[in-house]
Amino acid sequence: MNEIRVIVADDSALMRRTLKKIIEMDSRLVVIETARDGEDAVNKVKELKPDVVTMDINMPKMDGLTALQIIIEEDICPIVVVSSLSQRGALTTYEALELGAFACVGKPGGTVSTNMADVQKELCDVLYEAALIGHNGEKLKRLSNKMKTIKKIRKEEEVLLNEIEVKVKKGGILKAVALGISTGGPKNIYDVLPLLPKNLNAAIFVVQHMPPNFTESYAKRLNKYCDMEVVEAKNGMLVERGVIYIGKGGYHIRTRKNFNNDLVIRLSRVPKHMFMPSVGIMMESILDSFGENTLGVLMTGMGDDGANGMVKIKQAGGYTIAEAEETCIVFGMPQEAIKRGGADIVLPSYKIAKEIINKVGLYK
């Protein structure tokens, strides 16, 4: 593949220069143009047809979210959001991910950040992967599809539950679902979590690779679409069936017994890891607590976080599901689990919920 052609859109001249400099440190990438606002970005993208665009959100004249929707609707190229990590920025950036942005990379120093070099490798790797997806028309089209409506989700759920006969008594053995997901996750997760009923005989632990400040908004957003309660994991929370715990950005999520012998959430900043939270660390902790009653799920994402965790779950007698390439935005993490022998079954995203229900059951 030739050099990947990038357009940088940011209203700050300093940020445009900084981004151009750190992107071109990677020999795979070249910045062909910069844009000072959303309108400028749309015009230049339509004219130059780049392989990928970096898009700031808060820009004058036309904001980045509007520009993103125009570019995505026309299926021109993938967009990587480069935005502030503030709580307000997180809310808007999450909207961008739902609308079809490929990924987000946070500005570690705020809106105008002078330490972008800290995320240079992450940004360049994401731009490269995004460009590869852009050359796969079907995947780019799927990424740009709008989120399912609640009505459709509920209809699918009704059909799904009518096919499920597995029942367990309330108070029976509690099971755990350890689910890891990354790039493409804010879209694909809607194929799974909203289809799970509130009387599922399991607690669900989700690690979505996201920067700090993003996961609280992520949990609140998901909670609007799910029958199960969705919360951002916090220290000391009791582990209960029918609850989805979202790993807090910047921390690993684990489970431990407290002095009352109750299973509770424990958050930790150690060990230092490329991803915090890490899927692998979460999966191993859930396996320690639940043993063979652990169900591992690994979905779309770059890299191999969670692949070894899936192997360990399977070897311990648990059950593992890897998302199939046909629905993955990036077939990285599940592919590694499959290669290493860590997948009992490989399914497209829209079949994962039914498999989870079949395996863990519904309580009366």
N, C-alpha and C positions, 0 to 999 in steps of 0.2 A: 504494500500500500504506500502511495506517495505521502509527502508531508500533509498532515491534517490542517486544513485551513480554518482559522478561528476568527470570529469577530468578537470584540470586547465592548460591552455596553455598560457605561457608568457615567453618572453626571459629574463626577470629580475627575479633573484633569490629572491629579496626582495618582488616583487609583487606576486610571487608564494606563498611565506610564508604568506603574508598578506591576499591574497584571501582565502587560505586554512583556516586560522584562523577565518575570518569573516563568511565564509560559514558554518563552523562546529559549529558556535554559534547557528545555527538553527537546532533543533533536527530532522528535516525531511531530512536533507542532510548530506552526508559524501563524502569527497574527497578521492577517491581511488588511484589517481595517478596525477602527474604533468608532464608537457612537456615543454621543453626549446625552441622549435621552431616548425614550421609547420610540418616538416617531422617527428619529434618525436611524435607530436600530432596524425598524421594520423596512424602511426604504433601502438601506444598504444590504440587508439580508435578501430582499427580493431581487436586488440587482446583481449581487455577487455570488449568491447561492453557496455560502460557506458549508463546511462539514459540521460545524457546531458553533454555538453562541454562548458566551458567558453573559448573564443578565442580572444587573442590579434591580432591585424592586422599587425603591423610593427614588424616582426621577421626575423632573419637571416635564411639562408639556404633555407627554403621555407616559404614564407610569409603566414599570416593568411588567406588571401583571397583565395589563391590557395588551402590551406588545407581545408578550408570551402567547396569549390566546390567539392573536392574529397569525403569528408564525406557525403555531401548532395546528390551527384549523386548516392552513394551506399545506401542511405536511412538508415544509421546506427542509428543516433540519432539527435535530435535538437541541434542547436548551439546558444549560447548567446554571442554576441560580447561585449567584455569589452575593450573599446578603449578610446584614448585621445579625449577630447572635442574641440580640435583645429579645425580651419576651414579646414585645410588639412585632418585631421583625420575624419572630418564630411563627406567629399566627398567620401572617401574610405569606411567608415562605411555604408553610404547610398547604395553604390554598394552592400555591403554584405547583406543588408536587401532586396534589389531587387532580389538577387540571392537565397534567401531563409533562411537567418538567422532569428531565431525566434524573436529576439529583440536585442536592444543595451542598454548597461548601460555605462554611461560615467565615466571615471576616473576624479574625480573632481580636482585633483592636477596635471594633465598632464600625460605624458607617464609613469613615475614612481611616483605613488601617495602614499603619506603617510597618507592621510585622507580618505581612502576607507570606513572607518566605517560610514561615512556620508551617504553612499548609501547601507549599509548592508541590510536593510529591503527590499528595492527595488530589489536588486540583488537576494536575496534569494526567494522572491515571484515569480520573473520572472523565476528563475531556476525550481521552483516547477511546475509552470504552463507549462513550456516548456516540462518537463518530462512527464506530463500527456498527452500532445499532442503526444509525442513520442510513447505512448502506444496505440494511435489511428492511425493505419496504413494509412487510407484514408486521414486524415488531414495532416499527415507528408508528404505524397506523394504530396498533393496539395501545401503545403508550399514549396516543393522543385522544383515544376514546374517552368520552365523559363518564364520570362515575355513575354506577347503576343507581336507579331511583329506589327509594325505600319500598315502593309498591311492588316493584319487580323482585326485590330481595325477599320480601315477605311471602310472595307467591311461591318462589323457589323453596323457601323454608317449609311452607305448608306441605308441598309435594314430598320434600325430603323426609319430614317427620312421619308422614303416612307410611313410608317404606321401612321405618325402623321399628323393630320389635324387641330389641334388647332392653330389659328393665332390671333395675337393681333396687333393693330396699334402701330407703334413706337410713343412713347410719352404717351402710356396708363399706367395704374397703374403698377409700378415696384414692383416685388415680390422678396423675399429673400429666399435662401436656406441656412440653418444652419446645417452643416454636421460635426459630431464628429466621430473620428476613432482613434484607438490606436494600440495595439499589432496585428501584421499581416497587418496593414494598408498600408505600402509601397508596398505590393503586391495587396491587394484587391481594392485599390483606382483606379487601372487601369481598373477595370471592370465598373467604373462609369464616372469619369471626362473626359477621351478621347472621350466618346460617346456623350458628350453634345455639341451642335452646338454653334457657336459664336453669333448667333442671338437669343439665349435663352432670354426670357423675365424675367431675374432675375440676381441679383448679388449673388454670392456664397461665403459663409464664411466657411472655413475649419479649424478645430482644429485637428491636428495630434499630439498626445503626443510625443514630441521630446525634447532633451536638447537644450539649447541655442547654436547658431552657426550652427545647423543642418537645420533649416527651410529655410534659404536662398538658400542652395543647393537643398533642396527638391522642392522649388518653381521653380527654374531654370530648374530642371530635368523634372518636370511635364509639364512645358511650351513647351517643345520640342514635347510632345505627344498630346497636347490638341489644339482644334480649338479656344476655349476661351483663353483669355489672363490670365496667371497665375502669380501672384506677391506675394511677401512677404509683409504682411500688414505693413504700416508705418503711424506714426502720421500725421493727416491732409489730408490723401488721400481722394479724393472724391469717394463716392460710386456710381458706374456706372453699368448699365446692361451689361452683356457679359463679366464680369471680375470675376475671382476666386481669393479671398483674403486668403492667408495662414497665420494663426496666428503665430506671431513671438515667438520663443522659449524664455521663461523667462518672458513673458508679457501676460496679458489678453487682448483679442481683444473685443472692444466695438464699437458701432456707436452712434454718437451724432450730433445734428444740430449745425452749426457754426453761426457766426454773420450775414452771408449772407443767413441764413436759408437753407444752403446746408447740406446734410447728409455726414458726414466725419468719418473716422476711428479715434478711440482714443485708445491708448495703455496705460496700467496701470500695476503697480506692486502690487496693492492692490485689494482685500485682499490677504494675503498670503494663498496659497493653495497647496495641494499635487501636483497638476498639474498646470503648468503655461506655456502655456495657459490652461485654463479649458474649457471644452465643455459646462458645465452647465452655467457658467458665460457668455460665448459668446451667447448661445441660449437665455438667458433671456434678454440680451441687444438687440439682433436682434428683439425679440418679442416686446420689448418696442417701437422700431422704426417702425416696419412694421405691428404689430398687426396680424389680421387674414390673412394677405398676407404673412405670414411666413410658410415655409415648413421645418420641422425638419427631419434630417436623422441621425440615430445612427447605426454605423457599428462595426465590430470586435474590441474587446478590453477587457482588464481585468478591474474589478471593476464596478462602477456604475456612473461614471462621465457622466452627460448629461441625465440620466434617469428622474430626476425630471424636467429638462428643457423640455423634450418631453411631459411630462404630462401637463405642463403649456401651451405649444403651442397648444396642442389638446384642452384643456379646453377653450382657447381663440378663438377657431374657425379656427385655422390653420390646417395644415395637417401633419401627421407624418408617417415616414417609418422606420421600424426596419429591419436590416439584419437578414435573416433566419439562423438558426443554421447550416444548411447544407453547407453553404459557409464560415461561420465565422471560423477563426483560433482559436479565444477564444470567446465563446458565453457568455460574461460577461455583458458588457454595454447594448447591445440590449435586452438581456434576462431580465435585470432589468427594462428596459422601458416597456417591454411587461407585466411583472408581476404587474407593478404599473398602468397598464391601459393607458400607454402613446403611444401606437402604433395603428394608424388607419389601417395599413396594414403591413404584414411581407413578405419580398421578398428576394430571393437569390440575391447576389451582382450583377449578370449579368442582372437582370431585373429592377434594381433601376433607371438607367438612363431614360429608357422609361417612367417610372412612373413620374419622375420629369418633363419631357418634357410635358407629358399629363396634368399635374396639373398647370404648370406656363405658358405654351404656347411659341410660337415663334413669334417674332415681324417682321413685313413686312419691 
